[in-house]
């Protein structure tokens, strides 16, 4: 009947309208994802462009996002003044546009704190207070380091992040955490001091490296990572980063489920200076 046809037509019209609204929502969501990805990539690429590194130093970096996931990793590197450079690395526990934006925000806040001459541990203290004001913020891990480019003196703080490594290609030393991850509860973070000796490289990474899964669901792990460092040319930080990525790619099977971020900072050979071992753990073979 005519009335039944009107009902059918009305239902079809409603379905078409809902489908259009759904398509617009999906398009908007994908646009947000792409914007977040672009922002992270652009900022991370710019972070490595600090101009010519200070005399006697070289840098290398990489950010490889998980397959089909908006990145929650980011890093920053730059000069505080002619004698000091800083490195920041952040890994947000969540995924998606929100995690990416949290990562960018946290990185910017840490950089601002360091430029205000706050210590690495103090910068994490301040960021923790800011995160806890936002009930929607994800948990995150972070490493903050400030390096005196004249002496190699490195002040750093580590908030639940995988231990950075100091390596000369023979000996490899892990820098321990100085406090818990950020956002879970009130805490404070110590600032530790080490020296990057001539011929040594400081390598920061996120857990996407060590947690990559092989064909028997085993993790890449710290031992394989350290083995790469002991057989690589650590005097070439860009090449070192490339070798780590190549080994992880060769080991991993299936879809990459976590971001991988690496930053390597190398001090060229010169007058030998010792390492302050009080804040470091030597990695055994």
C-alpha positions in Angstrom: 0.0 0.0 0.0 0.9 3.7 -0.3 1.3 4.0 3.5 3.6 1.0 3.7 5.7 2.4 0.8 6.0 5.7 2.7 7.3 3.8 5.7 9.8 1.9 3.6 11.0 5.1 1.9 11.3 6.8 5.3 13.4 3.9 6.7 15.6 4.0 3.6 16.1 7.7 3.9 17.0 7.4 7.6 19.4 4.6 6.8 21.1 6.7 4.1 21.3 9.6 6.5 22.9 7.5 9.2 25.3 6.0 6.7 26.4 9.5 5.6 26.9 10.6 9.2 28.9 7.4 9.9 31.1 8.1 6.8 31.6 11.7 7.9 32.6 10.6 11.4 35.0 8.0 10.1 36.6 10.5 7.7 36.9 13.0 10.6 38.5 10.4 12.8 41.0 9.3 10.1 41.9 13.0 9.5 42.6 13.4 13.2 44.8 10.3 13.1 46.7 11.5 10.1 47.2 15.0 11.6 48.5 13.4 14.8 50.9 11.1 12.8 52.1 14.0 10.7 52.6 16.2 13.8 54.7 13.5 15.5 56.8 12.8 12.4 57.4 16.4 11.6 58.3 17.3 15.1 60.6 14.3 15.5 62.3 14.9 12.2 62.9 18.5 13.2 64.2 17.4 16.6 67.1 15.7 14.9 67.9 18.8 12.8 69.8 20.8 15.4 72.1 22.1 12.7 75.7 20.9 12.8 76.3 19.0 16.0 78.7 20.6 18.5 82.4 19.9 17.5 83.4 16.4 18.6 79.8 15.1 18.6 77.5 13.2 16.2 73.9 12.1 16.4 71.5 9.6 14.8 67.9 8.9 15.3 64.8 7.0 14.1 61.1 6.8 14.9 59.3 3.8 13.3 55.5 3.7 14.1 53.6 0.5 14.8 51.7 -0.8 11.8 48.3 0.9 11.5 48.7 2.7 14.8 49.2 6.4 15.6 52.5 6.7 17.4 52.7 7.2 21.1 56.6 7.7 21.1 58.4 10.9 20.4 61.8 12.5 21.1 63.5 15.8 21.1 67.1 16.9 20.9 68.5 20.4 20.8 71.0 22.9 22.2 70.3 24.7 25.5 73.3 26.9 24.9 76.7 26.7 23.3 77.9 24.3 26.0 74.9 22.1 26.6 72.5 19.9 24.6 69.5 18.0 25.8 67.7 14.8 24.8 64.1 13.9 25.7 62.4 10.7 24.9 58.7 9.9 25.8 56.7 6.7 25.4 53.0 7.0 26.2 51.3 3.7 27.2 48.2 4.2 25.0 47.7 4.3 21.2 45.7 6.5 18.9 45.5 10.3 18.4 45.1 11.0 22.1 48.3 9.2 23.0 50.2 11.0 20.2 49.0 14.4 21.4 49.9 13.5 25.0 53.4 12.5 23.8 53.9 15.8 22.0 52.5 17.8 24.9 54.8 16.0 27.4 57.8 16.5 25.2 57.2 20.2 24.9 56.7 20.6 28.6 60.0 18.8 29.4 61.8 20.9 26.8 60.4 24.1 28.4 61.5 23.0 31.8 65.0 22.2 30.7 65.3 25.5 28.9 64.3 27.1 32.2 67.4 25.4 33.7 65.4 22.9 35.7 67.3 19.7 36.4 66.3 16.5 34.5 64.7 15.1 37.7 63.0 18.4 38.5 61.6 18.4 34.9 60.0 15.0 35.5 58.7 16.2 38.9 57.0 19.1 37.2 55.6 17.0 34.3 54.2 14.5 36.8 52.3 17.3 38.6 50.9 18.5 35.3 49.8 15.0 34.2 48.0 14.3 37.4 45.8 17.4 36.9 44.4 15.7 33.8 42.3 12.6 34.6 42.3 11.6 30.9 46.1 11.6 30.5 47.8 8.3 29.7 50.6 6.9 31.8 54.1 7.4 30.2 57.7 6.7 30.6 60.4 9.2 29.8 64.2 9.8 29.8 65.6 13.3 30.1 69.4 14.1 29.7 71.5 17.2 29.6 75.0 16.9 28.3 78.0 19.3 28.7 79.5 19.1 25.2 82.9 20.3 26.5 83.4 17.6 29.2 80.9 14.9 28.4 79.3 15.3 31.8 75.7 14.0 31.4 72.9 14.6 33.9 69.9 12.4 33.4 66.7 11.2 35.0 64.7 8.1 34.0 61.0 7.7 34.7 60.3 4.0 34.3 61.8 3.9 30.8 64.1 1.2 29.4 67.6 1.8 30.5 69.7 3.9 28.1 73.1 2.4 27.2 76.6 3.8 27.2 78.8 1.8 24.9 82.2 2.0 23.2 81.6 -1.1 21.1 83.3 -3.4 23.6 81.9 -2.5 27.0 78.2 -1.8 27.4 76.7 -0.1 30.4 73.0 0.3 31.3 71.9 3.5 33.1 69.4 2.6 35.7 66.0 4.1 36.3 65.8 7.0 38.8 62.1 6.8 39.6 58.8 5.2 38.4 56.7 5.9 35.3 54.7 9.1 35.2 51.1 9.5 36.0 50.4 6.6 38.3 51.0 8.2 41.6 52.9 11.0 43.4 56.6 10.5 43.2 59.9 12.2 42.7 62.8 11.5 40.3 66.5 11.7 41.1 69.0 13.3 38.8 72.1 11.0 38.2 75.4 12.0 36.7 77.6 10.1 34.3 80.3 11.0 31.9 80.2 10.1 28.2 83.9 9.5 27.6 85.6 10.0 24.2 84.8 7.2 21.9 81.6 6.4 23.8 78.0 6.6 22.6 74.8 7.2 24.6 71.9 5.3 23.1 68.3 5.9 24.1 65.4 3.6 23.0 61.8 2.7 23.7 60.6 -0.8 24.5 59.4 -1.4 21.0 63.0 -2.6 20.4 63.3 -5.1 23.2 59.7 -6.3 23.1 59.6 -7.1 19.4 58.4 -10.7 19.0 60.1 -13.4 17.0 58.8 -16.6 15.3 58.4 -18.5 18.6 56.8 -15.5 20.4 60.1 -14.8 22.2 61.1 -11.2 22.7 64.1 -9.5 21.1 65.3 -8.7 24.6 68.2 -6.9 26.1 70.7 -9.6 25.4 70.2 -9.4 21.6 70.2 -5.6 21.8 73.5 -5.5 23.6 74.9 -8.1 21.1 74.2 -5.6 18.3 76.0 -2.9 20.2 79.1 -5.0 20.6 79.3 -5.8 16.9 78.4 -2.4 15.5 80.5 0.7 14.7 79.4 2.9 17.5 81.4 5.8 16.2 78.7 6.2 13.5 75.5 6.9 15.4 73.3 7.0 12.2 74.7 3.7 11.1 74.3 2.3 14.6 70.6 3.2 14.7 70.2 1.6 11.2 71.9 -1.6 12.4 69.6 -1.9 15.4 66.6 -1.4 13.2 67.8 -4.0 10.7 68.4 -6.6 13.4 64.9 -6.0 14.9 63.3 -6.2 11.5 65.1 -9.5 10.7 64.0 -10.9 14.1 60.4 -9.8 14.2 57.6 -11.7 12.6 54.0 -10.5 12.0 52.7 -7.0 12.4 54.7 -4.5 14.4 52.5 -3.7 17.4 54.6 -1.0 19.1 56.6 2.0 18.0 60.4 1.9 17.9 62.3 5.0 18.7 66.1 5.3 18.9 68.5 8.2 19.6 72.2 7.8 19.5 74.7 10.5 20.7 78.4 9.9 20.0 81.4 11.7 21.4 84.5 11.4 19.2 87.9 10.2 20.4 90.0 12.7 22.3 91.5 13.1 25.7 90.5 10.1 27.8 88.2 10.9 30.7 86.8 8.3 33.1 83.2 7.1 33.6 81.4 7.7 36.8 80.2 4.1 37.5 78.1 5.0 40.6 75.0 5.4 38.5 75.6 2.6 36.0 75.2 -1.1 35.8 77.6 -3.0 33.6 75.8 -5.4 31.3 77.2 -8.9 31.4 77.8 -11.0 28.3 
